Amino acid sequence: MTFKPEIANKKGPEIEDLNEWESRDSYERLGILPGATKDEIKGAYREMSQKYHPDKVEGLNDNALAENYIEIFKLIFEAYE
């Protein structure tokens, strides 16, 4: 798979820069390189959505942090479409 580890391998809940996420293209949001196959795109979407889905991330007690993950999850979904 053509993952970009510096994007896809962040650990734990933290405030992420939404401006940075918004400026990324669809491939960067999914952590893959252009030219990825449909299966790679689907797999990347599943992995990123598990990682950033607000209901699946532990430690989202802070409303600002939860809102941040909701927005990032929306951007990941948009990238998959």
C-alpha positions, 0 to 999 in steps of 0.5 A, spaced: 500 500 500 502 507 498 501 510 505 505 516 507 506 514 514 508 521 516 500 523 515 497 516 517 501 514 523 499 520 528 498 517 535 492 519 540 487 524 541 490 531 540 488 538 537 490 537 529 491 543 525 484 544 521 487 549 516 493 544 514 487 538 513 483 543 509 489 544 505 491 537 503 488 534 497 484 527 497 490 523 497 494 526 502 487 526 507 487 519 506 495 518 507 496 515 500 499 517 493 496 519 487 495 513 482 493 508 488 488 503 486 481 503 488 482 497 493 488 501 496 483 507 497 478 503 500 483 500 505 486 507 506 479 510 508 477 505 512 484 505 516 483 513 517 476 513 518 477 508 524 483 512 527 479 519 526 472 517 528 470 521 534 466 515 537 472 510 536 478 515 539 479 514 546 480 520 550 475 525 547 473 528 553 474 535 551 469 538 546 474 542 542 478 536 541 471 532 539 469 538 534 476 537 531 476 530 530 469 531 527 471 536 522 477 531 520 473 525 519 468 529 515 474 531 511 476 524 510 469 522 508 470 527 503 476 525 500 473 518 499 468 520 495 
